[in-house]
């Protein structure tokens, strides 16, 4: 069974009882960690209890295939169900997994943690096509999943976020779930007894050093500054900022330019169009944003958004050269901006 992205979080907190093996894989290490933890805690109350939780590696199972079935069949000395956590590398342990999937009366849940596995992976194919197996793909958060995370955490904390604060958080958080959760937790603690988190609170707390680096790159794209773009891309690589994060940031930026350009086309003055955007354009970028409104026409902005959408789709293809695709798209846009 392949769990959809929409249902993955809910499934990780309450997996179907008939599941014996769940594969959690993808590119977002933070989200993988979170869902593996949720799956384990849905079965046991204490992840440190050696009678309830066992840990194996793919290499250990490859060396001794029977050890996985032995762990799956073992009974907890304290009663209740057990969890077997498996850290999987490139090993093909499908034969050992098939044995567990076809065992009768097994109450243990085997949870596999892996990097991005291709659809042709023997392990992934086996699990997704078996009635007692399920796979959860974990890819970088986008605006929709970040919005859901903000809503969930605000509900649990019993606090609300103003619209501007929510938009600012979504704009400035990265794509790693674990980092995003920690940043939102910091903001909730900072708010203290307040009933609502304001935009000022979000600006004061959210760690946006990486976000500002991204902003500099995107503004270099919009103004056609090839040298600044090249410098920014080198810095992004050194800081571990993923190319797909840059592509998505560029999409948001050009969407906002498109909105502002459309408002200008309806009679608004540029500064009025910019002021109406939510979240607001950061003060240090207002002048450059207005300059870009003069550079890009609405048809060109539509073309830019189409190019970025295609680049994002290509980045999501398994085995694609993500860095080359992302950087090539940004450089093409910078050339358009420079030509103006």
N, C-alpha and C positions, 0 to 999 in steps of 0.2 A: 504494500500500500504506500502510495506517495501522498504525504500530507501537504496540503496547499499552504502557501505563505500566510494566507488569511487565518488559517486554523492552527498554525504551528504552535503559537504561544499557548493557546488553550489546551491543545493536545499534550504539550509537555508538562502541564500542571495536572492533567487528568487523562492519562492514556487509556485507551480501550483495554479492558481486562484481558481480552484474548491475546494481546500482544506478548510475544516472547522475546523478540529482538527489535530494538529501535536503533537506527543509524542516524546520528546527528553529524552533518558535514557541511563544508562550505568555506567561504573566505573570511568571514567575520569571527575571529577567535573569541571575542567577548560574548557574542550572541551564542556561539556553540557552548561555551562554558556555562552560560546562564541556563540554557535549555537542558543540558546534561544534568545540571544540579537540580532543576525543577523535576525532571523525570525521576531521579533518584529519591528526592524528598516526597514524591507522590507514593512511594512504596515503603520507605523506612523513615523513621523520625530522627535518626542520628547517623550521619555519614561517617562518623569516626568509630562506629561499632563494628569490630572485626567479625562478629557473628552474623551481622546483617549485610555487610558490604565487603565484596572482594574486588581486587584490582588485578588486571592482567594486561599484557601488551600483545600486539600483533605478532611480534617476533617470538614471544614465549609460546603462543598458540601454534605458530608455524613449526616450532621445534617439537612440540608435544600436542598434537591436535586434540587428543582425548581430554586434556586438562579443562577445556571450556565446558564440555558436557559434564564432567565431574563437578565443576563449580555450579553449573546450572541445576544439577540434581541434588546438590547438598542441601540439608535441612538446617535451619537456624536453631541453635541450642536454646535460644530465648523465645522461640515461637515467632510466627508471622512470616511474611514474605521476605525474600532476599533480593539484592541487586548485585550484578557483576558489571563493573565498569571496565571497558576495554579501550586502551589508547592504540589506535590503528595507524600504521604508516602506509607503506606501499605493499604490504603483504597481502597475498590472496589466501584468506582463511575461509573461503566459501564452503569448503567441505565440512569443516568443523561447525560452521553456522547452520548448515543444512541439517546436521545431526540434532542440534538443539531445537531448531524449528519444528522438527518432526517427532520430538519426544512427547510422550503422553504424560498428562498430569504434572506438568511443570509450572510452578508458581513463581519461579525466579525470573526477574526481568534482566535481560542482557542489554546494556546500553553501549553502543560503539561511538567513540569520538574520533573524528577524522578530518583531514583537510578536504579540499574540494575534490570529489570523486566524479569522474566522467560517467555519463549514462551507460557506457560500455563496461564499466568496472564490474567484474564478476560478483563482488560483494554487494554492490548497490543493486545490480539486476536481480540477484537472488532475493534480497530483502523486499524490494518493491513489488515483486511478483508473487510473494508468498502471503497467504491469508493471515499468518501469525507474525508478519514482519511489517515494519513501517520505517520510512525515511523522512527526515526533516532537513531541508536545505537551509543554510544560514548565510545570507548574503548581506552586504552593507545596508544599513538603514537608509531609507529615503525620507522625504517629507512626511508621507503618510504614516510610516511606522514610527517616526520620531514623534509625530503628533499623538499617536496612540500611547506611546510611552509616557509622554508628559501628562496626558489625561489619566492614565492608570496610576501614576505615582502621586499626582495631586489628589486623586480620590482616596487613595490609601492613607495619605498624610492628613486628609481633612482640610485642605487648603486650596484656594483657587488661584489661577494665574490670569492676569489681565490679558486681553487679546494681544496687545503689543508685546508683553513679556513672552507669551507663548510663541509668537512669530519670531521674536529675537532669538529665543532658545533654539528653535528649529533651524533658523538660518545659520547659527554659529556653532552648533554642535557638529562633531564629525560623524563618521559612519560606523564607528565601533561601539556596539551596544554597551559594553562594560564601562567604557570611558564616559559615555553619555549618561548612564545611570548614576555614576559617581558625581558628575557635574550637577545633575538635578538634585541629588541628595544634599550637596553642599548648599545649593540655593534654598532648599526647604529649611535647612538648619539656620541659615542666615536670616530667613524671614521670621523665625521665632514664633511669637504669639500672634503675628499679623494674620488676618484672615485672607488677604490677597497679596500675591507677589506682583510687584510693579515692574515696569520696564527699567526703572532706575536700579532696582534690586538685581535684575538679570544682568544688566551691563556691569554692575559692580562685582558680580560673583563669577559669572561664566568665564572660564579660562579660554580667552579667545586669541592667544598668541598664534596658534596655528591658523585660526580663522582669519586673522589679519594678514598672515602670509598668503593665504588663499585669495583674500580680497585684492592684495597688491598684484597677484598674478592675473586675476580676472580683469582688473582695470587696465593692466598692460595690454591685454588682449583687445579690449574695447577701444583703446586709443591707438592701437597699432604700433606699440613700442616694443619692437622685436628684441632689443638688447635687454630691457627690463624683464621681458617674458622669459628669455633664456636663463637669466640669473635666477628668476623666481622658480623655474622648473628644476634647476639644479638644487636649490635650497629645499624645495618640496620633497625631492627624492631623498636628500640627506635627513630630513625630518620624518620620513616614513609616511608622508601624505600620499594616499593612493591616487592614481590617475583618474579613476572613476569618480572620486570625490571632487576633483577639479572640474570634470565634465559636468557634474550635477550643479556645482557652484556656478559655472558659466551659464547653464540653463536658467537658473534662478535669476541671474543678473540680466540676461538678455530678455527674459520674460518681463522683468520690471522696466527695462528700457522700452520694450514694446508697449506696455501699458501706458507709460509716460508719453511716448510718441503718439499713441492713439488719443490721449487726452489733449495733447497740443493740437492735433488735427481737428479736434472738436471745439477749439477756440481758447483753451487754457494757455496761460503763459508758462514757459518752461519751469520757472521756480514754483508756480502753483501746482503743476503736475507732479513735480518731485516731492513737494510737501505732502501731497495726498497719498503717497505710497506707504504701505504698511507691510513689515516694520519700516520705520523711517530710514532713509539713507544716513549713514553715520556722517557726522559733521565734517570729518577730515576728507571725505570722498565726494561731498556735494558738488564742488567746482568741477571735478573730473566727470562726474555723472552728467552734469549739464553740458559739458563739452561733447560728451559722447552722443547726446541727443541731437547735436548739430552735425555729427559725423554720419550717423546711421539713419537711413530711411526706413519706413515701415516694411516695404518689401524685402529690404536687405536683412532686417531683423527677423522676418519670417524665415528667410533662407538660412540664417544663422541657427535658429532654433531647430530647423529640420536637420541640419548638419550635425548638431549636438545630439539630437534624438537618435540618429543613425549610429553615431559614435558610441553612445551608451549601449545600444543593442549589440553592437559588435564586441564591446568590452565584456558583456555577459556571456558570450559564447565560450564554452569550455576550451581551454588551451589557446585562447586568443592572446596575441601580444599586447596586453592591456596598455602598457606604458607607451608603446609606439602609437597605438590608435589614439589615445587621449592627447598626447603631445602633438600629433599631426593635426588633429581637429582644431586645437587651440592656435596653432601656428597659421593654419589656413584662415581662421577668423582674423588674426592679427594682420595678415596680408590685406584682407578686405578693408580693415580699419585704416591701415597705412595708405592704401590707394585713395582714400577719400581726402 
